[in-house]
Amino acid sequence: METLKQGADALFILLGAVMVLAMHAGFAFLELGTVRGKNQVNALVKILVDFCVSTIMYFFIGYTVAYGIDFFSGADVLAQKNGYELVKFFFLLTFAAAIPAIISGGIAERAKFHPQLLATAVIVGLLYPLCEGSVWANKFGFEDWLQSVTGGQLHDFAGSVVVHAFGGWIALPAVLILGARRNRYRKDGAMSAHPPSSIPFLALGSWILAVGWFGFNVMSAQTIDKISGLVAVNSLMALVGGTLVATLMGRNDPGFVYNGPLAGLVAVCAGSDIMHPAGALVVGAIAGAIFVTMFTLTQNKWKIDDVLGVWPLHGLCGAWGGIAAGIFGQTALGGAGGVHFGTQLLGTVLIVAFALISSVLVYGVINKLFGLRLSQEEEFDGADLSIHRIKASPDQEVSW
């Protein structure tokens, strides 16, 4: 029976890893559909290559930083327990690689390719593992310290704060350092809309992400005996709440409609294992409202050219999710309890601060040394031709 349990656990978390790996196709198509046609190839290439760089850095450095586990032993040792430790690494890698995928959407259309790969290596190899290890492995006694200060430990079941808030807030300084796309905001106060290039691809990306998210959340249990249908239904309800509110507040704009479910899913990650489904519906609905409101403010009033709105979507909705777990996880609101509001608030604020400081340092240094932004001519031609020497849909075939 023990052997069967080990095999089932390995298969369980492997299926989760594959589902979250598929989410990276969602990131790619969401970005492809949102950017202009001359930057579609770049969107597709960035997500895949960032994932590969993330894999190397996380396997050799990041996973050890976070959990103190390395794979410098023989294959016979690694294959023990049906290779469970390896597939657990694979599963957690897909979380880590989501950070550069999140950042990619904010800096789209004007960022250089290789400097961003360098940033990915530093973030996934060191900075994200420090955040992840502190919350999920009590690195540096972080959770013990929170316990002593607030009387509770940070509850972040599937990464509203550790993954999404961290990714969204680390993207914000990168967006600000790069500045807005050319002609996005004009000196006379006018704005160029830069509409999405493909609503069908944007919608496809959102659907892929939404489906894969059930692996992201449910498989965060990591062993089959801890699987919970509550996590699945809470994820569903948050998806619905986010979509409906974003549709209403966004006045049926498909860009808002298809980011609404993602806002809800980002927010529910932290407390998906302890909330009541009705609470998850409310959390998702509020997240949908946060995204529409803050995306509109950043783009139109504050003139922050965050192309996919990754700071409102992941940064703000992720932070809301961490705090919401401390509200809707309470037994008074139908939750399972065992969560402390003060801890959720303080823990979330500390991770946001760490992400901001880390990003300013990493992107500030890289920008100083190598430059982050494409030249004016390269940006005008588009990242596809400037970096990859090909368009997404070539106008004509080469004739020999």
C-alpha positions as CSV (number, residue, x, y, z in Angstrom):
1,M,0.0,0.0,0.0
2,E,2.9,2.4,0.8
3,T,4.3,1.8,-2.7
4,L,0.9,2.5,-4.3
5,K,0.6,5.7,-2.2
6,Q,4.0,6.9,-3.3
7,G,3.2,6.2,-7.0
8,A,-0.2,8.0,-6.6
9,D,1.5,11.0,-5.0
10,A,4.1,11.2,-7.8
11,L,1.4,11.0,-10.5
12,F,-0.8,13.5,-8.7
13,I,1.8,16.2,-8.5
14,L,3.1,15.4,-12.0
15,L,-0.4,16.1,-13.4
16,G,-0.4,19.4,-11.5
17,A,3.0,20.3,-12.9
18,V,1.8,19.5,-16.5
19,M,-1.3,21.6,-16.0
20,V,0.7,24.6,-14.7
21,L,3.2,24.1,-17.5
22,A,0.3,24.4,-19.9
23,M,-0.6,27.7,-18.2
24,H,2.6,29.2,-19.7
25,A,0.9,28.7,-23.1
26,G,-1.9,30.8,-21.7
27,F,0.6,33.5,-20.7
28,A,2.0,33.5,-24.2
29,F,-1.3,33.7,-26.0
30,L,-2.7,36.3,-23.6
31,E,0.3,38.5,-24.3
32,L,0.2,37.7,-28.1
33,G,-3.4,38.8,-28.3
34,T,-2.9,42.0,-26.3
35,V,0.2,43.4,-28.0
36,R,0.2,44.9,-31.4
37,G,0.8,42.7,-34.4
38,K,4.5,43.6,-34.8
39,N,5.3,42.2,-31.4
40,Q,3.4,38.8,-31.4
41,V,6.4,36.6,-32.2
42,N,8.4,38.2,-29.4
43,A,5.6,37.4,-26.9
44,L,5.7,33.7,-27.9
45,V,9.5,33.4,-27.8
46,K,9.9,35.3,-24.5
47,I,7.6,33.0,-22.5
48,L,9.3,29.8,-23.7
49,V,12.9,30.9,-23.4
50,D,12.2,32.5,-20.0
51,F,10.8,29.2,-18.9
52,C,13.9,27.4,-20.0
53,V,16.2,29.9,-18.2
54,S,14.0,29.5,-15.1
55,T,14.4,25.8,-15.2
56,I,18.2,25.9,-15.3
57,M,18.4,28.5,-12.5
58,Y,15.8,26.8,-10.3
59,F,17.2,23.3,-10.7
60,F,20.8,24.2,-9.9
61,I,20.3,27.2,-7.5
62,G,16.8,28.3,-6.7
63,Y,15.3,25.1,-5.3
64,T,18.2,24.7,-3.0
65,V,17.9,28.3,-1.8
66,A,14.2,27.9,-1.1
67,Y,14.2,24.4,0.5
68,G,17.8,23.3,1.1
69,I,17.4,20.4,-1.3
70,D,19.7,19.7,-4.2
71,F,19.8,17.0,-6.9
72,F,23.6,16.3,-6.9
73,S,23.2,12.6,-6.3
74,G,22.9,9.5,-8.4
75,A,19.9,8.7,-10.5
76,D,19.2,5.7,-8.3
77,V,18.7,8.0,-5.4
78,L,16.6,10.5,-7.4
79,A,14.3,7.7,-8.5
80,Q,13.4,6.8,-4.9
81,K,9.7,7.1,-3.9
82,N,8.8,7.0,-7.7
83,G,10.9,10.2,-8.2
84,Y,8.5,12.2,-6.1
85,E,11.1,14.8,-5.1
86,L,11.9,15.4,-8.7
87,V,8.3,15.9,-9.8
88,K,7.7,18.1,-6.7
89,F,10.6,20.3,-8.1
90,F,8.9,20.3,-11.5
91,F,5.6,21.4,-10.0
92,L,7.2,24.2,-7.9
93,L,9.4,25.2,-10.9
94,T,6.2,26.0,-12.9
95,F,5.3,28.5,-10.1
96,A,8.7,30.1,-10.1
97,A,8.7,30.4,-13.9
98,A,5.4,32.3,-13.7
99,I,7.3,35.3,-12.3
100,P,9.1,36.2,-15.5
101,A,5.9,35.3,-17.5
102,I,4.0,37.9,-15.4
103,I,6.8,40.5,-15.9
104,S,6.8,39.9,-19.6
105,G,3.3,41.2,-20.0
106,G,4.1,44.5,-18.3
107,I,7.2,45.3,-20.3
108,A,6.0,44.1,-23.6
109,E,6.7,45.8,-27.0
110,R,9.8,47.8,-25.9
111,A,12.1,45.6,-23.8
112,K,15.3,44.1,-25.0
113,F,15.5,40.3,-25.2
114,H,18.8,39.3,-23.5
115,P,18.8,41.8,-20.6
116,Q,15.4,40.5,-19.6
117,L,16.7,36.9,-19.7
118,L,19.5,38.0,-17.3
119,A,16.8,39.5,-15.0
120,T,14.9,36.2,-15.2
121,A,18.0,34.3,-14.1
122,V,18.6,36.5,-11.0
123,I,14.9,36.6,-10.0
124,V,14.2,32.9,-10.4
125,G,17.6,31.8,-9.2
126,L,17.7,33.9,-6.0
127,L,15.1,36.5,-5.3
128,Y,11.9,34.5,-5.7
129,P,13.3,31.4,-3.9
130,L,14.1,33.7,-0.9
131,C,10.4,34.8,-0.9
132,E,9.1,31.3,-1.5
133,G,11.4,29.7,1.1
134,S,10.5,32.3,3.8
135,V,6.8,31.6,3.5
136,W,6.6,27.9,2.6
137,A,9.7,26.6,4.3
138,N,10.1,29.1,7.2
139,K,13.5,30.3,5.7
140,F,15.3,32.6,8.2
141,G,12.6,31.8,10.7
142,F,10.2,34.2,8.9
143,E,7.0,32.4,9.9
144,D,8.3,32.0,13.5
145,W,8.9,35.7,13.6
146,L,5.4,36.5,12.3
147,Q,4.0,34.1,14.9
148,S,5.8,36.0,17.6
149,V,4.7,39.4,16.4
150,T,1.1,38.8,15.3
151,G,0.1,35.5,16.9
152,G,-0.2,33.7,13.6
153,Q,1.6,32.4,10.5
154,L,1.1,33.7,6.9
155,H,-1.4,31.4,5.1
156,D,-0.8,31.4,1.4
157,F,-2.0,28.0,0.2
158,A,-1.4,28.4,-3.6
159,G,0.6,31.6,-3.9
160,S,-1.6,34.8,-4.1
161,V,1.2,36.6,-2.3
162,V,4.3,34.4,-2.9
163,V,3.7,34.1,-6.6
164,H,1.3,36.7,-7.9
165,A,1.8,39.6,-5.6
166,F,5.6,39.1,-5.8
167,G,5.5,38.9,-9.6
168,G,3.2,41.9,-10.0
169,W,5.1,44.2,-7.7
170,I,8.5,43.1,-9.1
171,A,7.1,44.0,-12.5
172,L,6.1,47.6,-11.6
173,P,9.6,49.1,-11.2
174,A,10.6,47.4,-14.5
175,V,7.6,49.1,-16.3
176,L,8.5,52.5,-14.7
177,I,12.2,52.2,-15.6
178,L,11.3,51.3,-19.2
179,G,8.8,54.1,-19.6
180,A,5.8,54.2,-21.9
181,R,5.7,52.9,-25.5
182,R,6.5,55.5,-28.1
183,N,3.5,57.8,-28.9
184,R,1.4,56.1,-26.2
185,Y,1.1,59.4,-24.4
186,R,1.5,62.6,-26.3
187,K,2.7,66.0,-25.2
188,D,-0.7,67.5,-25.9
189,G,-2.3,65.1,-23.4
190,A,-3.8,62.8,-26.0
191,M,-3.4,59.1,-25.8
192,S,-3.0,56.5,-28.5
193,A,-5.2,53.5,-27.7
194,H,-2.9,50.7,-29.0
195,P,-5.8,48.2,-29.1
196,P,-5.2,44.4,-28.8
197,S,-4.1,42.7,-32.0
198,S,-6.2,39.6,-31.6
199,I,-9.2,39.2,-29.2
200,P,-9.5,35.5,-30.1
201,F,-5.9,34.8,-29.1
202,L,-6.4,36.9,-25.9
203,A,-9.5,34.9,-25.1
204,L,-7.6,31.6,-25.8
205,G,-4.8,32.6,-23.4
206,S,-7.3,33.4,-20.7
207,W,-9.1,30.1,-21.1
208,I,-5.8,28.1,-21.0
209,L,-4.8,29.9,-17.9
210,A,-8.2,29.4,-16.2
211,V,-8.2,25.7,-16.9
212,G,-4.6,25.2,-15.8
213,W,-5.3,27.2,-12.6
214,F,-7.2,24.2,-11.2
215,G,-3.9,22.3,-11.3
216,F,-2.2,25.4,-9.8
217,N,-4.6,25.5,-6.8
218,V,-5.8,21.9,-6.3
219,M,-2.4,20.2,-6.7
220,S,-0.9,22.6,-4.2
221,A,-2.0,20.0,-1.7
222,Q,1.1,18.1,-3.1
223,T,-0.1,14.7,-2.0
224,I,-3.2,12.9,-3.0
225,D,-4.5,12.3,0.5
226,K,-4.7,16.1,1.0
227,I,-6.7,16.8,-2.1
228,S,-9.7,19.0,-1.5
229,G,-12.8,19.6,-3.6
230,L,-13.3,22.8,-1.6
231,V,-10.2,24.3,-3.3
232,A,-11.6,23.4,-6.7
233,V,-15.1,24.9,-6.1
234,N,-13.6,28.0,-4.4
235,S,-11.5,28.5,-7.5
236,L,-14.5,28.1,-9.7
237,M,-16.6,30.6,-7.7
238,A,-13.8,33.2,-7.7
239,L,-13.4,32.8,-11.4
240,V,-17.1,33.5,-11.8
241,G,-17.2,36.5,-9.5
242,G,-14.2,38.1,-11.2
243,T,-15.7,37.6,-14.6
244,L,-19.1,39.0,-13.9
245,V,-17.9,42.1,-12.1
246,A,-15.3,42.8,-14.7
247,T,-17.9,42.4,-17.4
248,L,-20.3,44.8,-15.7
249,M,-17.7,47.4,-14.7
250,G,-15.8,47.1,-18.0
251,R,-18.9,47.7,-20.0
252,N,-18.6,44.4,-21.9
253,D,-15.0,45.2,-23.1
254,P,-13.6,41.7,-24.0
255,G,-10.2,42.7,-22.6
256,F,-11.8,43.2,-19.2
257,V,-14.1,40.2,-19.6
258,Y,-11.2,37.8,-20.1
259,N,-9.0,39.3,-17.5
260,G,-11.8,39.1,-14.9
261,P,-11.5,35.4,-14.3
262,L,-7.8,35.7,-13.9
263,A,-8.2,38.5,-11.3
264,G,-10.6,36.3,-9.3
265,L,-8.3,33.2,-9.5
266,V,-5.2,35.3,-8.5
267,A,-7.1,36.5,-5.4
268,V,-8.5,33.1,-4.3
269,C,-5.1,31.2,-4.3
270,A,-4.2,32.1,-0.8
271,G,-7.3,31.1,1.0
272,S,-8.8,28.6,-1.4
273,D,-8.5,25.8,1.1
274,I,-10.2,27.6,4.0
275,M,-12.9,29.9,2.5
276,H,-16.6,29.1,2.0
277,P,-17.5,29.1,-1.7
278,A,-19.8,32.1,-1.1
279,G,-16.8,33.9,0.4
280,A,-14.6,32.9,-2.6
281,L,-17.3,34.4,-4.9
282,V,-17.1,37.7,-3.1
283,V,-13.3,37.7,-3.1
284,G,-13.2,37.1,-6.8
285,A,-15.8,39.8,-7.4
286,I,-13.8,42.3,-5.5
287,A,-10.7,41.3,-7.4
288,G,-12.5,41.9,-10.7
289,A,-13.4,45.4,-9.5
290,I,-9.9,46.1,-8.4
291,F,-8.5,45.1,-11.8
292,V,-10.9,47.2,-13.9
293,T,-10.6,50.2,-11.6
294,M,-6.8,50.1,-11.2
295,F,-6.1,49.2,-14.8
296,T,-8.1,52.2,-16.0
297,L,-6.3,54.5,-13.5
298,T,-2.8,53.3,-14.4
299,Q,-3.4,53.6,-18.1
300,N,-5.5,56.7,-18.4
301,K,-4.8,58.9,-15.4
302,W,-1.3,57.9,-14.1
303,K,0.0,57.2,-17.6
304,I,1.8,54.0,-16.5
305,D,2.1,51.9,-19.6
306,D,1.7,48.4,-18.1
307,V,0.7,46.7,-21.3
308,L,-1.2,43.7,-19.9
309,G,-2.0,45.3,-16.6
310,V,0.1,42.9,-14.6
311,W,0.5,45.2,-11.6
312,P,-3.3,45.5,-11.1
313,L,-4.0,41.9,-12.0
314,H,-1.2,40.1,-10.2
315,G,0.3,42.7,-7.8
316,L,-2.9,44.2,-6.4
317,C,-5.3,41.3,-6.7
318,G,-2.5,39.0,-5.3
319,A,-2.1,41.3,-2.3
320,W,-5.9,41.5,-1.9
321,G,-6.0,37.7,-1.9
322,G,-3.4,37.5,0.9
323,I,-5.5,39.9,3.0
324,A,-8.8,38.4,2.0
325,A,-7.7,35.0,3.3
326,G,-7.5,36.6,6.7
327,I,-11.0,37.9,6.4
328,F,-13.0,35.2,4.6
329,G,-11.1,32.4,6.2
330,Q,-12.6,33.3,9.6
331,T,-15.3,31.0,11.0
332,A,-17.6,34.0,11.4
333,L,-17.8,34.2,7.6
334,G,-18.1,30.5,7.0
335,G,-14.4,29.8,6.7
336,A,-12.4,27.0,8.3
337,G,-10.5,29.4,10.7
338,G,-7.0,29.0,11.8
339,V,-5.9,32.2,10.0
340,H,-5.0,35.6,11.5
341,F,-5.9,38.9,9.8
342,G,-3.0,40.8,11.2
343,T,-0.5,38.2,10.0
344,Q,-2.0,38.2,6.5
345,L,-1.8,42.0,6.3
346,L,1.8,42.3,7.7
347,G,3.1,39.3,5.7
348,T,1.6,40.6,2.5
349,V,3.1,44.1,3.0
350,L,6.5,42.7,3.8
351,I,6.6,40.5,0.6
352,V,5.4,43.5,-1.5
353,A,8.2,45.6,0.0
354,F,10.8,42.9,-0.8
355,A,9.5,42.6,-4.4
356,L,9.8,46.4,-4.9
357,I,13.3,46.7,-3.5
358,S,14.5,43.6,-5.4
359,S,13.1,44.9,-8.7
360,V,14.6,48.4,-8.3
361,L,18.0,46.8,-7.7
362,V,17.9,44.2,-10.4
363,Y,16.4,46.3,-13.2
364,G,18.2,49.4,-12.1
365,V,21.6,47.7,-12.4
366,I,20.8,45.9,-15.6
367,N,19.4,49.1,-17.2
368,K,22.6,50.9,-16.2
369,L,25.0,48.2,-17.5
370,F,23.2,47.0,-20.6
371,G,20.1,49.1,-21.2
372,L,16.6,47.6,-21.0
373,R,14.9,49.3,-23.8
374,L,14.9,48.9,-27.6
375,S,16.1,51.8,-29.7
376,Q,13.5,54.1,-31.1
377,E,13.9,52.6,-34.6
378,E,13.7,49.0,-33.2
379,E,10.6,49.8,-31.3
380,F,9.0,51.4,-34.4
381,D,9.8,48.3,-36.5
382,G,8.5,46.1,-33.7
383,A,10.3,43.5,-31.6
384,D,9.4,40.7,-34.1
385,L,11.6,42.2,-36.9
386,S,14.1,43.8,-34.6
387,I,14.9,40.8,-32.4
388,H,13.6,37.7,-34.3
389,R,13.8,38.9,-37.9
390,I,10.4,37.6,-38.8
391,K,6.7,38.6,-38.6
392,A,4.0,36.5,-37.0
393,S,2.3,36.4,-40.4
394,P,4.7,37.2,-43.2
395,D,3.1,39.2,-46.1
396,Q,4.5,36.9,-48.7
397,E,6.5,33.7,-49.1
398,V,10.0,33.7,-50.4
399,S,10.2,32.7,-54.0
400,W,13.3,30.9,-55.1
